[in-house]
Amino acid sequence: MIRIVLPFHLRVLARITGEVQLDVEPPVTQRSLLSALEARYPMLCGTVRDQVTHKRRDFLRLYACQQDLSHEPPDSPLPDAVASGAEPFLIIGAIAGG
């Protein structure tokens, strides 16, 4: 069971509280995890990644096991701790400004 922590605005959009738990078939990658998330919560399609290109949206960062995975290839396996559910996969809204 994969654990996903979403930022507040995406939790409100999906009408969920707390973290999301999903079953994802191995190998667990960013692509497979985000596809499972969008399949379960279709209202999130296009919010984390572009619907056509599947590239991560600007101003969202992806973290796992205290590592920034935002620029990792989407088909790279996620850490074992995330795949086993021991650690959550974090989707975090980045802050920008001047």
NUKOL-612723 format. One line per field, with one value per residue: residue number from 1; x, y, z of N, C-alpha, C in turn. Coordinates in Angstrom, 3 decimals. Example, Ala and Ser with C-alpha at 12.3 -4.5 7.8 and 13.67 -1.06 7.14 Angstrom:
2
k = 1|2
n_c1 = 13.190|12.850
n_c2 = -5.690|-2.250
n_c3 = 7.800|7.080
ca_c1 = 12.300|13.670
ca_c2 = -4.500|-1.060
ca_c3 = 7.800|7.140
c_c1 = 13.200|12.900
c_c2 = -3.300|0.030
c_c3 = 7.800|7.870
//
This chain:
98
k = 1|2|3|4|5|6|7|8|9|10|11|12|13|14|15|16|17|18|19|20|21|22|23|24|25|26|27|28|29|30|31|32|33|34|35|36|37|38|39|40|41|42|43|44|45|46|47|48|49|50|51|52|53|54|55|56|57|58|59|60|61|62|63|64|65|66|67|68|69|70|71|72|73|74|75|76|77|78|79|80|81|82|83|84|85|86|87|88|89|90|91|92|93|94|95|96|97|98
n_c1 = 0.853|0.802|1.607|0.467|1.013|-0.738|-0.807|-2.681|-4.576|-5.028|-6.038|-8.462|-9.714|-9.988|-11.579|-10.718|-9.320|-6.385|-3.780|-3.431|-3.999|-2.858|-2.956|-0.381|0.879|3.972|6.733|7.108|6.833|7.233|5.518|3.702|2.594|1.415|-0.379|-2.095|-3.091|-4.491|-6.354|-7.913|-8.776|-10.175|-10.619|-8.215|-6.724|-4.468|-3.634|-1.335|0.388|0.845|-1.850|-1.442|1.372|2.352|4.243|5.616|3.880|4.738|5.801|5.130|6.512|8.162|8.711|10.463|11.502|13.123|14.309|14.541|12.723|11.852|13.081|13.817|13.790|10.541|10.045|11.790|12.454|10.822|12.030|12.526|11.376|9.185|7.724|7.036|5.397|6.344|7.400|6.010|5.035|5.566|3.787|4.370|3.510|5.373|7.007|7.063|8.296|8.989
n_c2 = -1.174|2.043|5.200|8.499|11.920|14.798|18.291|20.874|22.251|20.385|18.239|19.352|19.730|17.048|16.179|14.878|13.820|13.822|11.420|9.740|6.365|3.886|1.000|-0.063|-1.581|-3.350|-2.481|0.216|3.420|6.977|7.574|5.354|5.558|8.162|7.809|5.890|7.420|9.454|7.857|6.933|9.317|11.182|13.919|15.079|14.897|16.409|18.234|17.621|16.723|17.451|16.760|15.837|15.709|14.582|15.671|16.909|19.414|22.877|24.443|22.403|19.972|16.828|14.518|11.983|9.959|11.989|13.080|15.044|14.286|15.425|15.982|13.558|10.797|9.820|7.082|5.847|3.615|4.079|4.732|1.837|2.041|3.682|2.163|0.024|1.193|2.173|4.739|7.900|9.196|12.398|15.149|18.369|21.767|24.196|27.231|30.428|33.644|37.157
n_c3 = 0.000|-1.028|0.288|-0.019|0.275|-0.143|-1.189|0.510|-1.197|-3.254|-1.824|-0.987|-3.489|-4.304|-2.321|0.063|3.191|5.138|4.349|1.168|0.286|-1.819|-3.931|-5.918|-8.734|-8.953|-11.095|-8.818|-9.774|-10.404|-12.532|-12.588|-10.044|-10.055|-12.136|-11.023|-8.915|-10.325|-11.610|-9.504|-8.371|-10.419|-10.670|-10.151|-12.419|-14.549|-12.676|-11.159|-13.095|-16.582|-18.793|-21.397|-22.041|-19.733|-18.083|-15.034|-13.252|-13.130|-10.143|-8.431|-6.351|-5.953|-3.475|-1.615|1.020|2.146|-0.102|-3.027|-5.717|-7.983|-10.456|-11.390|-13.734|-14.904|-14.991|-13.303|-10.630|-7.500|-4.135|-2.028|0.500|0.063|-1.788|-0.179|1.635|3.988|4.087|3.134|-0.116|-1.171|-2.388|-3.019|-2.864|-4.462|-3.510|-4.800|-5.564|-5.150
ca_c1 = 0.000|1.589|1.043|0.724|0.600|-1.037|-0.957|-4.032|-5.501|-5.397|-6.924|-9.784|-10.254|-10.342|-12.473|-10.136|-8.584|-5.258|-3.015|-4.066|-3.343|-3.158|-2.223|0.270|1.613|5.405|7.603|6.492|7.537|6.415|4.476|2.659|1.944|0.552|-1.484|-3.042|-3.731|-5.448|-7.445|-8.794|-9.308|-10.101|-10.611|-6.825|-6.079|-3.993|-3.203|0.026|1.152|0.109|-2.639|-0.946|2.802|2.601|5.335|5.241|3.498|5.594|5.408|4.890|7.735|7.916|9.713|10.342|12.666|13.904|15.008|13.760|12.666|11.137|13.750|14.160|12.964|9.279|9.996|12.766|11.787|10.832|12.728|11.829|10.578|7.919|7.015|6.517|4.467|6.989|7.551|5.056|5.430|5.053|3.602|4.424|3.425|6.558|6.753|7.832|7.963|10.107
ca_c2 = 0.000|3.262|6.367|9.748|13.129|15.853|19.621|21.203|22.593|19.171|17.462|19.982|19.418|15.626|15.946|13.870|14.310|12.950|10.923|8.788|5.061|3.234|-0.189|0.172|-2.776|-3.134|-1.614|1.470|4.567|8.193|7.458|4.402|6.096|9.281|7.248|5.282|8.524|10.082|6.908|6.898|10.668|11.800|15.379|15.514|14.836|17.702|19.119|17.280|16.645|17.815|15.627|15.357|15.366|13.907|16.322|17.491|20.822|23.839|24.797|21.214|19.201|15.446|14.090|10.692|9.623|13.213|13.362|15.706|13.420|16.188|15.956|12.179|10.267|9.323|5.622|5.332|3.052|4.866|4.021|0.678|2.470|4.203|1.034|-0.840|1.956|2.622|6.187|8.446|9.966|13.737|16.116|19.610|22.993|25.022|28.638|31.330|35.038|38.068
ca_c3 = 0.000|-1.150|0.985|-0.736|0.976|-1.111|-0.603|0.949|-2.280|-3.987|-0.940|-1.068|-4.809|-4.338|-1.182|0.948|4.350|5.445|3.215|0.259|0.237|-3.091|-4.360|-7.205|-9.166|-9.173|-10.320|-8.399|-10.330|-10.354|-13.558|-12.181|-8.853|-10.437|-12.939|-10.075|-8.195|-11.227|-11.880|-8.330|-8.177|-11.753|-10.589|-10.046|-13.737|-15.009|-11.588|-10.766|-14.344|-17.782|-19.280|-22.687|-22.000|-18.453|-17.358|-13.747|-13.313|-12.440|-8.777|-7.616|-6.137|-5.555|-2.485|-0.946|1.844|2.304|-1.353|-4.061|-6.897|-9.008|-11.753|-11.736|-14.823|-14.358|-14.941|-12.337|-9.450|-6.270|-3.053|-1.460|1.658|-0.475|-2.390|0.886|2.465|5.220|3.959|2.164|-1.289|-0.897|-3.459|-2.269|-3.627|-4.331|-3.241|-5.652|-5.305|-5.270
c_c1 = 0.899|0.862|1.455|0.185|0.462|-1.077|-2.432|-4.985|-5.904|-6.263|-8.338|-10.447|-10.745|-11.296|-11.987|-9.485|-7.449|-4.533|-3.814|-3.294|-3.813|-2.365|-1.677|1.076|3.093|5.725|6.905|7.376|6.664|5.253|3.347|1.886|0.979|-0.606|-2.532|-3.790|-4.805|-6.614|-8.438|-9.475|-9.231|-10.104|-9.196|-6.080|-5.711|-3.511|-1.763|0.928|0.237|-0.612|-2.093|0.494|3.180|3.830|4.789|4.924|4.532|4.983|4.888|6.199|7.350|9.062|9.402|11.630|13.650|14.748|14.044|13.842|12.041|11.768|14.230|13.295|11.688|9.183|11.071|12.014|11.896|11.552|11.866|10.937|9.228|7.093|6.406|5.504|5.064|7.150|6.539|5.757|4.773|4.952|3.439|4.319|4.648|6.148|7.653|7.425|9.189|10.316
c_c2 = 1.236|4.402|7.628|10.904|14.230|17.213|19.926|21.445|21.373|18.246|18.025|19.628|17.969|15.231|14.789|14.569|13.332|12.501|9.910|7.477|4.337|1.951|0.100|-1.078|-2.451|-3.171|-0.282|2.616|5.806|8.075|6.533|4.908|7.225|8.817|6.614|6.355|9.179|9.155|6.871|8.241|11.420|13.322|15.933|15.445|16.239|18.633|18.862|17.215|16.985|16.585|15.037|14.867|14.550|14.454|16.924|18.967|21.677|24.126|23.612|20.458|17.822|14.986|12.695|10.446|10.796|13.540|14.046|14.852|14.129|16.090|14.554|11.725|9.619|7.800|5.013|4.761|3.985|4.071|2.885|1.061|3.042|3.053|0.114|-0.129|2.442|4.140|6.697|9.098|11.327|14.559|17.455|20.799|23.846|26.473|29.465|32.762|35.909|38.875
c_c3 = 0.000|-0.436|0.245|0.094|-0.074|-0.427|-0.356|-0.211|-3.108|-3.138|-0.981|-2.395|-4.883|-3.213|-0.302|2.135|4.621|4.198|2.414|0.333|-1.008|-3.244|-5.744|-7.528|-9.370|-10.670|-10.010|-8.871|-10.145|-11.327|-13.104|-10.961|-9.216|-11.312|-12.043|-9.291|-9.061|-11.568|-10.720|-8.081|-9.504|-11.730|-10.451|-11.375|-14.189|-13.917|-11.166|-11.995|-15.509|-18.337|-20.572|-22.576|-20.768|-17.733|-16.068|-13.931|-12.590|-11.075|-7.969|-7.535|-5.624|-4.651|-1.979|-0.183|1.946|1.069|-2.317|-5.324|-8.091|-10.391|-12.147|-12.917|-14.259|-14.267|-14.051|-11.136|-8.252|-5.181|-2.475|-0.288|1.219|-1.030|-1.341|1.778|3.769|5.245|2.942|0.971|-1.123|-2.172|-2.757|-3.224|-3.384|-4.128|-4.146|-5.321|-5.375|-4.032
//
